Every structure is written in C-alpha cells, then in structure tokens.
Amino acid sequence: MTDDLYTRIRAARRVAAPWSDDPARGITADRLDALLDRWADGYDWREHEQRIGEYPWQAVAVGDTELRVIHQRAADPDAPVVVLLHGWPDSVLRFERVLPLLTDLHVVVPALPGFPFAPPLTTPGMSVNRVAAVVAAALAELGYVRYTLSGGDVGGTVAEIIASDHPDRVAALHLTNVAPQRALTAGPATLTPEAAAYLARTGQWFRTEGGYIAEQSTRPNTLAVALGDSPAGLAAWIVEKLESWSDAGAFTTDDLLTWVSAYWFTGTIGTSFATYAEPAAMPGRLDTPTVLSVFPRDTKPEPRSYAEAFLNVCEYVEHDAGGHFAAWENPDAYISDLRRAVELGRR
C-alpha cells in the first residue's frame, strides 16, 4: 500500500488557483507541496504504525458491532476510570501525549466507529447517538459501571449523549466544547444576552468557516471519492483544519502526515463523515457535574453563560494556549482539568 501511495503522490497534478498563496482561502500551494514532498520522500509510516500497534488494544463485541479501544489499566484495580473520546479530523492519536500521564487511572480510548483504527463501517445509521450507545455498551462489557468522560468535537457530543442516557454511570464530564448541535436548536430568547451574542457569533462562524460541515453532512459520497482517491486532496482537506484550529507549531510535518496517513491507510475518510451525515438527537440540559476547558485557538470557545444553558458547569477553566486538539497541544493543562473532573465525580 505504501508503494501505491508514493505513486499517487508523485503523480499528483498541482492545481493552480488565483488564491494559491492566501492561507485565508485554505492550504497554500507551497505548504501542500512541502507536505507531499516529505510524504513521498523521507516520511516512514511503518515506524508510526508500529508504535500505534503497540498500544494495549482490545476489541469489544457489542451486538453486531465491534469497538476497538486502547485499554490502559492502572495497577490499582479500584482506580477511577476515564474514557477519552476523540473527534474529527483526528483519531485516538489525539490522546497519545496524555496516555503516559494517566498511568494511575484506568483509561479507555475508543476508536470511534467509522474513524481510523476502527473496524470497517459498511452500513448506514452510525449517528452520534448510535456511537454513544456502542461506547456505553462496550464500557459495560469491560466491567466499568462508573466513569468520567472526556473529549471534544464528535467525542464531546458522544459524551453528552452517554451522560443523558446513563446518568447513573457517568460520574462527571470533562469537555473542551459544548456539542455544536446545540447551536442549531438553542433559542436566543432563552439565553442570557452574553450567550445570545455568542450564538450569533457562532452562526457567523458556520457561514464563513463551516463549509466542510455542509459538504460532509449533505454529500458525503461525493466528497469521499475525491479525498479517498487522492492523497493530495486528503492532505489538503485535513491539514488545513489541523493547522488553523491549533496553536502555531503544535504539529511537526511528520505529526501532520501521521494523522493524515491514519485516514489514508485505513480508508476511513468517507466513513468518518457518518456522524455528520446521520441525524442527531440531542438531550436537554444535563445535571452531570462538568468541567469545561476553554482553549483560545479552538474554533468556537464558549462563554460560561452559554455552556450553563446546557451543562452543569461546576468548573470553567480558561487557558492561555491550545486549540481544538488540546490533549495533543497542551497535555498538561488538559490532564489537570481532567483530574478536576475525576475529583468532582468522586465527590
């Protein structure tokens, strides 16, 4: 498969556009050229594949669905349990830098259905609600009846749904954002003035930055062909988000290529759109004790007043660095807030 990749990269047709040097219009031609040159000459996927394969993977059967998880057990059998839930356009790799900092806890990192390292997704219906049901059932199969959920993006939405569906199991939530689907149903008249103003700003973000959401949710088949057949297209689509949603320098070139390669070699870019394309049913306001971590480079950092319309925000922690992939970008801060949530759950 690597030979096929190198052949495709070297044969990639450079596509000119009037805005090719304007990063505000997407990845620049020079940036993409540098990525493709490194991908085809010097980058070693096999080295990263081996490292990823050495994590303590476990497969859990949930009906006719199999969930693959990284399952890092603590020495103490009675240690608290934390579940780390990734989003898009990433994978379990989001949490590589926090795993070594959590050896005193039982840690479960699911490869969410449709995403890299998960079993192939071949049937429709894998909405965030279905993903939440699969994850909750898998945790029960692993013997965990009480846990703290942590995540953002798709993973944060999954966490909110599990907390609503299984309030007896979820001790606490640690989130880096409020589920974005909330913005589609929130009524400005029911919000504080500050929260309503934030909702208006969010609407503007969707209009100027959210085109990828519209395409992935309405025409996933078309986009899957374009990105699944072209490594240049895949790198452009994903790297633009990784770099623009994070602090400058958060990723080395090889980091970026590893995250993109995870999609390429698992063939999951199309199936990763499932949680965008399938309709979601969001719960009402949650009573679960919640720590909300706010990172300045994230896409839509929420004020506390907005988050409190939907979540029981016990601690609201603003950081001065980090973005959408905070567990990777700022692991110490992420872990500190996760441990706050664990303590909330204990109390």
BAZAMAR-382842 format. One record per residue (C-alpha): x, y, z; residue number from 1; residue in one letter. Coordinates in pm, 1 decimal. Layout:
<rs>
[r [X, Y, Z], NUM, "a"]
...
</rs>
This chain:
<rs>
[r [0.0, 0.0, 0.0], 1, "m"]
[r [287.4, 240.4, 60.9], 2, "t"]
[r [406.8, 193.9, -298.5], 3, "d"]
[r [60.8, 288.4, -424.2], 4, "d"]
[r [65.7, 598.3, -202.2], 5, "l"]
[r [407.2, 710.2, -327.3], 6, "y"]
[r [298.5, 659.2, -687.4], 7, "t"]
[r [-11.7, 870.5, -635.1], 8, "r"]
[r [177.3, 1148.3, -458.0], 9, "i"]
[r [445.0, 1170.9, -726.1], 10, "r"]
[r [179.4, 1174.7, -998.2], 11, "a"]
[r [-34.6, 1435.0, -822.0], 12, "a"]
[r [-137.2, 1717.7, -1050.9], 13, "r"]
[r [-67.9, 2057.1, -895.9], 14, "r"]
[r [-387.7, 2256.7, -921.4], 15, "v"]
[r [-345.5, 2631.2, -967.2], 16, "a"]
[r [-593.5, 2883.7, -826.1], 17, "a"]
[r [-587.8, 3263.3, -803.1], 18, "p"]
[r [-564.4, 3237.1, -423.7], 19, "w"]
[r [-295.7, 2964.1, -401.2], 20, "s"]
[r [-74.9, 3178.1, -176.2], 21, "d"]
[r [-352.8, 3301.8, 55.1], 22, "d"]
[r [-386.5, 3090.6, 373.3], 23, "p"]
[r [-722.4, 3253.7, 443.9], 24, "a"]
[r [-857.3, 3064.5, 139.0], 25, "r"]
[r [-728.4, 2724.3, 250.1], 26, "g"]
[r [-396.7, 2544.4, 244.3], 27, "i"]
[r [-141.3, 2723.9, 26.1], 28, "t"]
[r [23.2, 2561.6, -275.3], 29, "a"]
[r [369.1, 2591.0, -120.2], 30, "d"]
[r [255.2, 2431.6, 206.1], 31, "r"]
[r [90.6, 2142.0, 26.5], 32, "l"]
[r [395.8, 2091.2, -197.7], 33, "d"]
[r [619.8, 2068.1, 109.9], 34, "a"]
[r [389.7, 1812.9, 272.5], 35, "l"]
[r [368.2, 1596.5, -37.6], 36, "l"]
[r [744.0, 1608.4, -93.1], 37, "d"]
[r [806.1, 1488.9, 262.8], 38, "r"]
[r [530.6, 1226.7, 243.6], 39, "w"]
[r [684.9, 1071.4, -65.8], 40, "a"]
[r [1048.6, 1102.3, 40.0], 41, "d"]
[r [1167.9, 1055.5, 398.2], 42, "g"]
[r [847.7, 1000.3, 593.1], 43, "y"]
[r [820.8, 645.6, 730.7], 44, "d"]
[r [462.6, 539.5, 806.3], 45, "w"]
[r [575.4, 193.6, 915.7], 46, "r"]
[r [762.2, 341.3, 1211.5], 47, "e"]
[r [447.3, 518.0, 1333.4], 48, "h"]
[r [226.0, 220.9, 1252.7], 49, "e"]
[r [441.1, 3.0, 1474.9], 50, "q"]
[r [421.2, 249.3, 1763.0], 51, "r"]
[r [44.1, 275.9, 1733.6], 52, "i"]
[r [9.6, -101.2, 1713.8], 53, "g"]
[r [197.5, -143.1, 2041.5], 54, "e"]
[r [-70.1, 30.5, 2245.1], 55, "y"]
[r [-285.7, -207.5, 2455.6], 56, "p"]
[r [-561.2, -255.0, 2200.5], 57, "w"]
[r [-868.8, -456.4, 2280.8], 58, "q"]
[r [-1172.7, -547.5, 2071.2], 59, "a"]
[r [-1513.5, -540.4, 2239.4], 60, "v"]
[r [-1818.1, -700.8, 2076.2], 61, "a"]
[r [-2140.5, -500.9, 2105.7], 62, "v"]
[r [-2413.8, -690.1, 1923.8], 63, "g"]
[r [-2316.6, -692.7, 1558.3], 64, "d"]
[r [-2069.3, -406.4, 1608.5], 65, "t"]
[r [-1709.3, -434.9, 1724.1], 66, "e"]
[r [-1548.0, -145.0, 1906.9], 67, "l"]
[r [-1169.4, -128.1, 1919.4], 68, "r"]
[r [-1026.2, 53.8, 2217.6], 69, "v"]
[r [-691.3, 133.2, 2370.0], 70, "i"]
[r [-732.0, -5.0, 2720.6], 71, "h"]
[r [-460.5, 114.2, 2958.9], 72, "q"]
[r [-514.4, -36.1, 3302.4], 73, "r"]
[r [-382.5, 107.8, 3628.5], 74, "a"]
[r [-201.9, -107.1, 3885.0], 75, "a"]
[r [-477.4, -33.3, 4137.6], 76, "d"]
[r [-790.4, -227.5, 4036.6], 77, "p"]
[r [-1005.0, 29.7, 4220.3], 78, "d"]
[r [-859.0, 329.4, 4035.2], 79, "a"]
[r [-1105.1, 571.0, 3873.2], 80, "p"]
[r [-1196.5, 513.9, 3509.8], 81, "v"]
[r [-1164.0, 780.3, 3241.3], 82, "v"]
[r [-1285.4, 749.0, 2883.0], 83, "v"]
[r [-1117.8, 971.5, 2622.8], 84, "l"]
[r [-1329.6, 1048.5, 2316.5], 85, "l"]
[r [-1171.1, 1195.1, 2004.7], 86, "h"]
[r [-1327.1, 1398.8, 1726.1], 87, "g"]
[r [-1279.4, 1486.5, 1361.1], 88, "w"]
[r [-1048.0, 1508.1, 1168.0], 89, "p"]
[r [-837.9, 1310.4, 1411.4], 90, "d"]
[r [-843.9, 974.8, 1587.7], 91, "s"]
[r [-714.3, 809.6, 1903.8], 92, "v"]
[r [-383.4, 977.7, 1814.4], 93, "l"]
[r [-524.1, 1295.5, 1972.0], 94, "r"]
[r [-451.4, 1137.5, 2312.1], 95, "f"]
[r [-102.3, 995.3, 2258.6], 96, "e"]
[r [61.9, 1263.6, 2471.2], 97, "r"]
[r [-174.0, 1225.5, 2768.2], 98, "v"]
[r [-162.9, 846.8, 2799.7], 99, "l"]
[r [177.3, 844.6, 2976.8], 100, "p"]
[r [37.2, 1098.4, 3227.2], 101, "l"]
[r [-258.3, 879.8, 3328.6], 102, "l"]
[r [-97.9, 556.4, 3445.3], 103, "t"]
[r [-270.7, 583.4, 3784.8], 104, "d"]
[r [-614.4, 562.2, 3621.3], 105, "l"]
[r [-791.1, 305.6, 3408.9], 106, "h"]
[r [-805.1, 466.3, 3064.7], 107, "v"]
[r [-1023.7, 365.0, 2770.2], 108, "v"]
[r [-972.4, 536.4, 2434.4], 109, "v"]
[r [-1225.3, 412.0, 2178.1], 110, "p"]
[r [-1153.5, 430.6, 1807.2], 111, "a"]
[r [-1497.7, 566.9, 1728.1], 112, "l"]
[r [-1687.7, 374.7, 1458.4], 113, "p"]
[r [-1601.6, 497.5, 1110.5], 114, "g"]
[r [-1272.8, 654.0, 1218.6], 115, "f"]
[r [-912.8, 534.0, 1180.3], 116, "p"]
[r [-824.6, 206.2, 1354.5], 117, "f"]
[r [-1190.9, 106.2, 1394.6], 118, "a"]
[r [-1333.2, -198.8, 1213.2], 119, "p"]
[r [-1473.5, -111.4, 867.7], 120, "p"]
[r [-1809.2, 64.4, 874.4], 121, "l"]
[r [-2026.5, -79.0, 597.2], 122, "t"]
[r [-2385.0, 13.4, 684.8], 123, "t"]
[r [-2563.4, 345.6, 740.4], 124, "p"]
[r [-2709.3, 460.7, 1070.0], 125, "g"]
[r [-2393.4, 533.7, 1272.5], 126, "m"]
[r [-2516.4, 862.0, 1418.7], 127, "s"]
[r [-2362.9, 1017.4, 1728.9], 128, "v"]
[r [-2649.2, 859.1, 1922.9], 129, "n"]
[r [-2562.1, 514.0, 1787.8], 130, "r"]
[r [-2192.3, 574.2, 1859.0], 131, "v"]
[r [-2282.3, 671.4, 2216.0], 132, "a"]
[r [-2484.1, 351.5, 2260.3], 133, "a"]
[r [-2196.3, 138.8, 2127.8], 134, "v"]
[r [-1941.0, 306.5, 2355.4], 135, "v"]
[r [-2164.4, 275.7, 2663.0], 136, "a"]
[r [-2231.8, -91.2, 2593.0], 137, "a"]
[r [-1861.7, -160.5, 2538.0], 138, "a"]
[r [-1771.4, 1.8, 2870.4], 139, "l"]
[r [-2025.9, -223.2, 3041.7], 140, "a"]
[r [-1868.9, -524.2, 2867.2], 141, "e"]
[r [-1530.9, -416.6, 3005.3], 142, "l"]
[r [-1682.8, -418.0, 3354.0], 143, "g"]
[r [-1687.5, -42.6, 3408.5], 144, "y"]
[r [-2003.8, 81.5, 3577.9], 145, "v"]
[r [-1884.6, 430.2, 3674.2], 146, "r"]
[r [-1652.4, 659.7, 3480.2], 147, "y"]
[r [-1558.8, 1011.7, 3377.3], 148, "t"]
[r [-1600.0, 1100.9, 3010.9], 149, "l"]
[r [-1356.2, 1342.0, 2847.9], 150, "s"]
[r [-1344.3, 1482.6, 2497.0], 151, "g"]
[r [-1445.9, 1740.9, 2241.6], 152, "g"]
[r [-1588.0, 1775.5, 1891.9], 153, "d"]
[r [-1764.9, 1448.8, 1794.7], 154, "v"]
[r [-1633.0, 1287.9, 2112.6], 155, "g"]
[r [-1775.8, 1563.7, 2328.6], 156, "g"]
[r [-2117.0, 1520.9, 2168.8], 157, "t"]
[r [-2097.2, 1145.1, 2230.3], 158, "v"]
[r [-2005.9, 1216.7, 2593.4], 159, "a"]
[r [-2308.6, 1443.2, 2642.1], 160, "e"]
[r [-2541.6, 1179.1, 2498.7], 161, "i"]
[r [-2399.3, 899.9, 2716.2], 162, "i"]
[r [-2435.1, 1123.3, 3024.1], 163, "a"]
[r [-2800.2, 1181.9, 2935.8], 164, "s"]
[r [-2876.5, 818.3, 2856.2], 165, "d"]
[r [-2681.6, 672.4, 3151.5], 166, "h"]
[r [-2669.5, 930.6, 3433.3], 167, "p"]
[r [-2604.4, 652.1, 3685.0], 168, "d"]
[r [-2282.3, 554.9, 3507.1], 169, "r"]
[r [-2125.9, 893.0, 3426.4], 170, "v"]
[r [-1961.5, 1038.5, 3735.4], 171, "a"]
[r [-1850.5, 1357.9, 3562.3], 172, "a"]
[r [-1783.0, 1519.0, 3226.9], 173, "l"]
[r [-1468.8, 1692.4, 3107.1], 174, "h"]
[r [-1538.3, 1875.5, 2782.5], 175, "l"]
[r [-1349.1, 2117.5, 2561.3], 176, "t"]
[r [-1665.7, 2245.3, 2392.9], 177, "n"]
[r [-2041.5, 2228.6, 2409.1], 178, "v"]
[r [-2188.3, 1995.6, 2145.3], 179, "a"]
[r [-2210.2, 2210.8, 1830.3], 180, "p"]
[r [-2553.7, 2065.7, 1750.3], 181, "q"]
[r [-2683.4, 2266.3, 2047.1], 182, "r"]
[r [-2642.2, 2586.5, 1845.2], 183, "a"]
[r [-2893.8, 2462.0, 1589.9], 184, "l"]
[r [-3173.4, 2430.5, 1845.2], 185, "t"]
[r [-3088.4, 2699.3, 2101.2], 186, "a"]
[r [-3341.2, 2982.4, 2111.4], 187, "g"]
[r [-3181.8, 3325.5, 2168.0], 188, "p"]
[r [-3482.6, 3430.7, 2378.1], 189, "a"]
[r [-3399.7, 3158.6, 2632.4], 190, "t"]
[r [-3034.4, 3265.2, 2669.2], 191, "l"]
[r [-2860.9, 3541.5, 2861.0], 192, "t"]
[r [-2755.8, 3842.8, 2648.6], 193, "p"]
[r [-2393.4, 3724.9, 2653.2], 194, "e"]
[r [-2493.0, 3373.1, 2549.3], 195, "a"]
[r [-2724.0, 3503.2, 2275.0], 196, "a"]
[r [-2441.4, 3719.7, 2140.2], 197, "a"]
[r [-2216.1, 3414.5, 2135.5], 198, "y"]
[r [-2483.2, 3220.6, 1947.1], 199, "l"]
[r [-2488.8, 3495.9, 1682.5], 200, "a"]
[r [-2109.5, 3478.4, 1651.2], 201, "r"]
[r [-2134.4, 3103.0, 1612.9], 202, "t"]
[r [-2377.9, 3147.8, 1328.1], 203, "g"]
[r [-2126.9, 3371.2, 1155.8], 204, "q"]
[r [-1856.7, 3107.3, 1205.5], 205, "w"]
[r [-2075.0, 2843.7, 1039.6], 206, "f"]
[r [-2129.5, 3076.2, 743.7], 207, "r"]
[r [-1761.5, 3163.9, 692.6], 208, "t"]
[r [-1576.1, 2855.8, 821.2], 209, "e"]
[r [-1827.1, 2571.0, 823.8], 210, "g"]
[r [-1843.0, 2481.8, 455.8], 211, "g"]
[r [-1679.0, 2146.6, 527.5], 212, "y"]
[r [-1969.6, 2060.4, 758.9], 213, "i"]
[r [-2224.5, 2130.4, 488.3], 214, "a"]
[r [-2042.9, 1909.5, 236.8], 215, "e"]
[r [-1972.0, 1623.3, 477.5], 216, "q"]
[r [-2328.2, 1618.2, 606.2], 217, "s"]
[r [-2512.5, 1652.0, 274.7], 218, "t"]
[r [-2287.1, 1498.0, 5.6], 219, "r"]
[r [-2057.5, 1251.9, 184.5], 220, "p"]
[r [-2041.7, 1009.7, -109.5], 221, "n"]
[r [-1910.7, 1271.8, -349.5], 222, "t"]
[r [-1650.6, 1404.6, -109.1], 223, "l"]
[r [-1537.9, 1055.3, -8.4], 224, "a"]
[r [-1440.9, 978.5, -368.2], 225, "v"]
[r [-1241.1, 1300.0, -405.9], 226, "a"]
[r [-1048.1, 1255.2, -82.0], 227, "l"]
[r [-1025.6, 875.4, -73.7], 228, "g"]
[r [-867.5, 858.7, -419.0], 229, "d"]
[r [-622.4, 1147.9, -384.6], 230, "s"]
[r [-359.6, 1173.4, -110.1], 231, "p"]
[r [-301.7, 1535.1, -213.1], 232, "a"]
[r [-670.7, 1611.1, -169.1], 233, "g"]
[r [-684.9, 1426.4, 163.0], 234, "l"]
[r [-381.2, 1610.8, 299.2], 235, "a"]
[r [-519.5, 1947.8, 187.2], 236, "a"]
[r [-860.9, 1879.3, 346.1], 237, "w"]
[r [-726.0, 1758.9, 681.5], 238, "i"]
[r [-409.0, 1963.2, 731.7], 239, "v"]
[r [-592.9, 2289.8, 671.9], 240, "e"]
[r [-806.6, 2208.3, 977.5], 241, "k"]
[r [-524.3, 2073.9, 1193.9], 242, "l"]
[r [-316.7, 2386.5, 1143.9], 243, "e"]
[r [-588.5, 2652.1, 1150.5], 244, "s"]
[r [-760.8, 2510.3, 1459.0], 245, "w"]
[r [-444.9, 2481.9, 1671.9], 246, "s"]
[r [-157.9, 2687.3, 1806.7], 247, "d"]
[r [121.3, 2763.4, 1562.1], 248, "a"]
[r [381.0, 2488.7, 1578.8], 249, "g"]
[r [154.4, 2238.6, 1751.9], 250, "a"]
[r [231.2, 1979.0, 1484.1], 251, "f"]
[r [556.0, 1889.0, 1313.1], 252, "t"]
[r [534.8, 1795.4, 946.6], 253, "t"]
[r [566.9, 1427.1, 1040.5], 254, "d"]
[r [290.2, 1464.2, 1301.8], 255, "d"]
[r [58.9, 1602.3, 1035.8], 256, "l"]
[r [148.2, 1326.1, 793.3], 257, "l"]
[r [87.7, 1060.0, 1057.9], 258, "t"]
[r [-260.6, 1190.1, 1132.2], 259, "w"]
[r [-338.9, 1208.4, 759.3], 260, "v"]
[r [-179.8, 867.3, 693.6], 261, "s"]
[r [-406.1, 716.1, 958.6], 262, "a"]
[r [-702.2, 807.1, 737.2], 263, "y"]
[r [-531.0, 704.6, 414.7], 264, "w"]
[r [-413.7, 358.8, 515.6], 265, "f"]
[r [-736.4, 269.7, 699.7], 266, "t"]
[r [-952.4, 405.4, 416.1], 267, "g"]
[r [-1180.5, 582.5, 661.6], 268, "t"]
[r [-1218.3, 938.1, 537.1], 269, "i"]
[r [-1560.7, 860.7, 387.9], 270, "g"]
[r [-1690.1, 668.2, 687.8], 271, "t"]
[r [-1564.9, 939.7, 925.3], 272, "s"]
[r [-1842.4, 1157.5, 780.2], 273, "f"]
[r [-2110.9, 931.0, 928.9], 274, "a"]
[r [-2166.4, 1139.6, 1241.0], 275, "t"]
[r [-2210.7, 1446.5, 1019.4], 276, "y"]
[r [-2442.7, 1280.1, 767.4], 277, "a"]
[r [-2668.1, 1092.7, 1012.0], 278, "e"]
[r [-2927.0, 1296.4, 1206.8], 279, "p"]
[r [-2858.3, 1352.4, 1575.6], 280, "a"]
[r [-3099.8, 1377.2, 1867.3], 281, "a"]
[r [-2954.2, 1596.0, 2141.6], 282, "m"]
[r [-3060.8, 1568.6, 2505.4], 283, "p"]
[r [-3188.0, 1851.1, 2720.4], 284, "g"]
[r [-2980.6, 2022.6, 2984.1], 285, "r"]
[r [-2754.1, 1781.3, 3172.1], 286, "l"]
[r [-2714.5, 1761.0, 3550.1], 287, "d"]
[r [-2383.8, 1572.3, 3532.6], 288, "t"]
[r [-2103.5, 1766.6, 3707.4], 289, "p"]
[r [-1892.6, 1916.5, 3431.1], 290, "t"]
[r [-1551.4, 2074.5, 3390.5], 291, "v"]
[r [-1534.0, 2285.3, 3075.1], 292, "l"]
[r [-1184.6, 2356.4, 2942.1], 293, "s"]
[r [-1168.0, 2656.8, 2712.2], 294, "v"]
[r [-868.2, 2687.8, 2480.7], 295, "f"]
[r [-820.3, 3013.1, 2287.9], 296, "p"]
[r [-736.7, 2864.1, 1947.6], 297, "r"]
[r [-1039.6, 2635.3, 1940.7], 298, "d"]
[r [-1295.8, 2702.7, 1671.1], 299, "t"]
[r [-1576.7, 2849.4, 1885.0], 300, "k"]
[r [-1473.3, 2894.3, 2251.8], 301, "p"]
[r [-1789.5, 2931.1, 2458.7], 302, "e"]
[r [-1853.5, 3178.6, 2740.3], 303, "p"]
[r [-1964.5, 3020.1, 3064.0], 304, "r"]
[r [-2316.3, 3165.3, 3035.6], 305, "s"]
[r [-2374.7, 2980.5, 2707.5], 306, "y"]
[r [-2238.1, 2649.8, 2837.0], 307, "a"]
[r [-2452.3, 2672.3, 3150.1], 308, "e"]
[r [-2766.1, 2673.4, 2937.2], 309, "a"]
[r [-2692.8, 2309.0, 2856.2], 310, "f"]
[r [-2445.1, 2177.3, 3112.5], 311, "l"]
[r [-2396.2, 2171.1, 3489.0], 312, "n"]
[r [-2070.1, 2365.0, 3471.1], 313, "v"]
[r [-1903.2, 2323.0, 3809.2], 314, "c"]
[r [-1565.6, 2448.8, 3687.7], 315, "e"]
[r [-1493.7, 2671.3, 3389.5], 316, "y"]
[r [-1122.4, 2683.4, 3312.8], 317, "v"]
[r [-977.2, 2926.4, 3058.6], 318, "e"]
[r [-629.6, 2855.9, 2924.2], 319, "h"]
[r [-387.1, 3087.8, 2750.3], 320, "d"]
[r [-263.3, 2834.4, 2493.3], 321, "a"]
[r [-402.8, 2544.0, 2294.2], 322, "g"]
[r [-681.5, 2485.0, 2048.9], 323, "g"]
[r [-916.2, 2222.1, 1912.5], 324, "h"]
[r [-670.6, 1937.0, 1974.7], 325, "f"]
[r [-584.8, 2043.0, 2328.5], 326, "a"]
[r [-493.9, 1697.2, 2457.7], 327, "a"]
[r [-218.0, 1692.7, 2194.5], 328, "w"]
[r [-125.4, 2060.5, 2202.6], 329, "e"]
[r [-133.6, 2125.5, 2576.5], 330, "n"]
[r [-140.5, 1786.7, 2751.5], 331, "p"]
[r [-50.6, 1913.0, 3099.6], 332, "d"]
[r [-339.6, 2160.2, 3103.2], 333, "a"]
[r [-574.8, 1900.8, 2959.8], 334, "y"]
[r [-480.0, 1645.7, 3225.5], 335, "i"]
[r [-510.9, 1898.7, 3504.5], 336, "s"]
[r [-871.1, 1970.4, 3405.9], 337, "d"]
[r [-948.9, 1603.1, 3353.2], 338, "l"]
[r [-831.8, 1532.5, 3707.3], 339, "r"]
[r [-1058.1, 1811.5, 3832.9], 340, "r"]
[r [-1348.1, 1624.9, 3671.8], 341, "a"]
[r [-1240.4, 1295.4, 3826.0], 342, "v"]
[r [-1240.4, 1460.6, 4169.2], 343, "e"]
[r [-1586.6, 1605.4, 4102.4], 344, "l"]
[r [-1706.0, 1254.7, 4024.3], 345, "g"]
[r [-1556.2, 1118.6, 4344.3], 346, "r"]
[r [-1742.6, 1379.8, 4548.1], 347, "r"]
</rs>
